[in-house]
Amino acid sequence: TNTKIILVGSSISMMSDLLSYKSPLYGRRTSAINLKELKFKDLRKFNFDVVEGIRVYGFAGGVPYYLIKVKTPFLEWINEELKRIDSFLKDEMDFSLRYEFSEISTYKEILLSIAMGKNTLGEIRDFVKVGGEISSYIKKLERIGLVKREVPILERRTSKRGRYIIVDNFTNFWFKFIYPNLSEIEEGRYEIREEEYNEYLGRVFEDIAREYVKDKYGLRDVGRHWYKDVEIDIMDKGLNIAGECKWSDEVDGIRILHELESKLERLNLNVKKIVIFAKSFRRMENSEKVEYVDLKKLREWYEQEE
């Protein structure tokens, strides 16, 4: 027969069971695609300008299902959506988690702890206070792609300095703003304040900056690096680039440069290029080794066709 069957699903567990060795379909598939999220730069195709794109990306990531729901201005839309009795936001993560797990309360507490900045196994365990070991729960969250263990970019995957992070922005957003405030949301009393959301966007802006660096400089292994009390927002394995990100206006680019150079010196690292990101700068160093990326420059990259 020439019939080809295409199976599509958003539940990792369900799709794995469907194709497991116990299934009649085992060994019969010709290929499998693990569909990834869109990149930040793809949001221009949804007609978001760069600033609104950053705000929307912090909420929806690169998931088209959420991107097509958003209206702009984003903060105005999200606060109106939170007041709707039938808002999809209230139960969205519960529905997603129940596709994967029969009991979801412990998984929700683990995700909440990570969203609140508890990133090590010990910190998560202390926050969740579950009886027994939580490693098995975290491994299951890793398996379905909600959580991953991040290590300093210059260290091996087995590094003891690993941190757990939430992979996608929507899950991170939900556990940062929705889950802890469900009672107020149900009463129609909760609003996300602009300064609160801007603080949250700091880490989102770092992800966008790393995408810019990968794209412009043709690098693959770009992440963050840390050792003891030193943390660098952008670093690649080949030590081509180091960078810092500030989701702020009127940033002193010279001071940030000197601070980054001091960090590199403390770690005994030399890089070929330094890239500093901010909304805008009030001072910049005139040096070929340093690139300053403000919103104007980021917009040019964002709007550039592939």
C-alpha positions in Angstrom: 0.0 0.0 0.0 1.1 3.6 -0.6 -0.8 4.9 2.5 1.4 6.9 4.9 0.2 7.6 8.4 1.4 10.7 10.2 1.0 10.7 14.0 1.2 14.1 15.7 1.1 14.6 19.5 2.2 17.1 22.1 2.4 14.6 25.0 5.9 13.1 25.1 4.8 10.2 27.3 1.8 9.3 25.1 3.9 9.4 21.9 6.6 7.3 23.5 4.1 4.7 24.6 2.5 4.7 21.1 5.9 3.8 19.6 7.3 1.6 22.3 8.2 -2.1 21.9 4.8 -3.1 23.4 2.9 -1.2 20.7 1.8 -2.8 17.4 3.5 0.2 15.7 7.0 -0.7 17.2 9.6 -0.9 14.5 7.3 0.3 11.7 8.0 4.0 11.8 10.2 5.4 9.0 11.1 8.6 10.8 10.4 10.8 13.8 10.6 14.6 14.3 11.0 16.2 17.7 9.5 19.6 16.7 11.3 22.5 18.5 10.1 25.9 19.4 10.5 28.8 17.0 13.5 31.1 17.6 13.0 34.7 18.9 13.8 36.1 15.5 10.9 34.2 14.0 8.5 36.4 16.0 8.8 39.1 13.4 6.7 36.9 11.1 3.9 37.3 13.7 4.2 41.1 13.2 5.6 41.9 16.6 8.2 44.8 16.7 11.4 44.0 18.6 10.3 45.4 22.0 6.9 43.8 22.0 8.5 40.7 20.6 10.8 40.5 23.6 7.8 41.0 26.0 5.7 38.4 24.1 8.7 35.9 23.9 9.0 36.1 27.7 5.4 34.8 27.9 5.0 32.5 24.9 8.5 31.5 23.9 8.5 30.2 20.4 5.2 28.2 20.7 2.8 29.3 17.8 -0.3 28.2 19.8 0.4 30.9 22.4 1.9 33.4 20.0 -1.4 33.6 18.0 -3.4 34.3 21.1 -1.4 37.4 22.1 -2.6 40.9 21.3 -0.5 44.0 21.7 0.3 46.0 23.8 1.3 42.8 25.6 0.9 43.9 29.2 -2.5 45.4 28.6 -3.6 42.1 26.9 -2.2 39.8 29.6 -3.8 41.7 32.5 -7.2 41.7 30.7 -6.8 38.0 30.0 -6.1 37.3 33.6 -9.4 38.8 34.6 -11.4 36.7 32.2 -13.5 34.0 33.9 -12.8 31.6 31.0 -9.1 32.5 30.6 -7.0 29.6 29.2 -4.2 30.6 31.5 -5.5 29.4 34.8 -5.5 25.7 34.0 -3.1 25.4 31.1 -0.2 23.9 32.9 -2.4 21.5 34.9 -3.8 20.1 31.6 -0.3 19.8 30.1 1.1 18.0 33.2 -1.9 15.6 33.4 -1.1 14.4 29.9 2.3 13.2 31.3 1.7 12.3 35.0 -1.2 10.9 37.0 -0.2 12.9 40.1 1.0 16.4 39.4 1.3 18.2 42.8 5.0 17.4 43.4 5.9 18.2 39.9 4.2 21.6 40.2 6.1 22.4 43.4 9.4 21.5 41.8 8.7 23.7 38.8 7.6 26.5 41.1 10.8 26.2 43.1 12.9 26.5 39.9 10.9 29.5 38.6 11.5 31.2 42.0 15.3 30.8 41.6 16.0 27.5 43.5 18.3 25.9 41.0 20.3 23.3 42.8 19.1 19.9 43.9 19.5 20.9 47.5 17.6 24.1 47.1 14.8 22.4 45.3 14.6 19.6 47.9 14.4 22.2 50.8 11.7 24.2 49.0 9.5 21.2 48.0 9.9 19.3 51.3 8.7 16.1 49.8 9.1 12.8 51.6 11.9 10.8 50.0 14.2 11.6 47.1 13.1 14.1 44.4 15.7 13.1 41.8 13.3 10.7 40.1 10.7 13.5 39.7 13.3 15.8 38.2 14.5 13.1 35.8 10.9 12.7 34.6 10.6 16.4 34.0 13.8 16.3 32.1 12.6 13.4 30.0 9.5 15.3 28.8 11.6 18.4 28.1 10.3 20.8 30.8 13.5 20.9 32.8 17.2 20.6 32.0 20.4 20.6 34.0 22.6 23.4 32.8 26.4 23.4 33.6 28.9 26.1 33.1 29.6 26.3 29.3 33.4 25.6 29.8 32.9 22.5 32.0 31.9 18.9 31.3 28.3 17.8 31.4 29.2 15.9 34.6 30.2 19.1 36.4 29.0 19.3 40.0 28.1 23.0 39.5 25.0 22.1 37.5 21.8 24.1 37.9 18.3 23.1 37.0 16.3 25.5 34.7 12.9 25.5 33.1 13.4 25.0 29.4 10.5 26.9 27.9 9.3 30.5 28.6 5.6 29.7 28.9 6.2 27.2 31.7 8.6 29.6 33.4 6.1 32.4 33.1 3.2 30.3 34.4 5.0 29.3 37.5 6.4 32.7 38.1 3.2 34.8 37.7 0.2 32.5 37.5 0.5 29.6 39.9 1.6 31.7 43.0 -1.2 34.1 42.4 -4.1 31.9 41.5 -6.3 33.0 44.4 -6.0 36.7 43.5 -6.5 35.8 39.8 -9.7 33.9 40.6 -10.9 37.1 42.4 -9.9 39.3 39.5 -7.5 41.3 41.7 -4.1 40.4 40.2 -2.2 42.4 37.7 1.4 41.9 36.4 3.2 45.2 37.0 5.6 46.5 34.3 8.6 46.8 36.7 7.9 43.2 37.9 7.8 41.9 34.3 10.9 43.9 33.3 12.8 42.2 36.1 11.6 38.8 34.8 12.7 39.8 31.2 16.3 40.1 32.3 16.9 36.4 31.9 14.8 36.2 28.7 16.9 39.0 27.2 20.0 36.9 27.9 18.6 34.0 25.9 17.8 36.4 23.0 21.4 37.8 23.2 22.8 34.3 23.0 20.7 33.7 19.9 22.1 36.9 18.4 25.7 35.8 19.1 25.1 32.4 17.6 23.5 33.8 14.5 25.9 36.7 13.8 29.1 35.0 14.7 28.3 31.5 13.5 28.8 29.8 16.9 27.1 26.7 18.2 28.0 26.1 21.8 27.0 29.4 23.5 25.8 29.5 27.1 26.6 31.1 30.4 29.6 30.4 32.6 30.0 30.6 36.3 32.5 29.7 39.0 32.1 30.5 42.7 30.8 34.2 42.8 31.7 35.0 39.2 29.0 34.7 36.5 29.2 35.6 32.8 26.0 35.9 30.8 27.4 34.9 27.4 30.4 32.6 26.7 31.2 30.1 24.0 33.2 26.9 24.3 35.9 28.2 21.9 36.5 31.4 23.9 35.6 33.5 20.9 33.2 35.7 22.7 32.2 36.8 26.2 29.2 39.1 26.9 27.0 40.7 29.4 23.3 41.7 29.2 21.4 44.4 31.0 17.6 44.9 30.3 17.9 48.6 31.2 18.1 52.0 29.7 21.1 54.4 29.8 23.6 51.6 30.8 27.2 52.6 31.4 28.8 50.4 28.8 32.3 51.3 29.9 31.7 50.2 33.5 30.1 47.0 32.3 33.1 46.3 30.0 35.6 46.8 32.9 33.6 44.6 35.2 33.5 41.9 32.5 37.2 42.2 31.9 37.8 41.8 35.6 35.7 38.6 35.7 37.6 37.2 32.8 40.9 38.0 34.5 39.8 36.3 37.7 38.9 33.2 35.8 42.2 33.5 33.7 40.2 33.6 30.4 41.1 35.4 27.2 38.5 36.0 24.5 38.7 37.5 21.0 35.5 39.6 21.2 33.3 41.1 23.9 29.6 41.8 23.2 27.5 43.9 25.6 23.7 44.1 25.4 21.3 46.7 26.8 18.2 48.7 25.9 20.4 51.8 25.4 23.8 53.0 26.5 25.0 56.4 27.9 28.7 55.5 27.5 30.5 53.1 25.2 34.2 52.2 24.7 35.5 52.9 21.2 37.2 49.6 20.6 37.2 47.1 17.7 37.2 44.3 20.3 33.9 45.4 21.8 30.4 45.4 20.2 27.6 47.2 21.9 24.1 46.0 21.0 21.2 48.3 21.9 17.6 48.0 20.9 18.2 49.8 17.6 21.0 47.4 16.6 19.0 44.4 17.9 16.0 45.6 15.8 18.2 45.7 12.6 19.2 42.1 13.2 15.6 41.0 14.2 14.1 42.5 11.0 16.8 41.2 8.7 15.6 38.4 6.4 17.4 35.0 6.7 
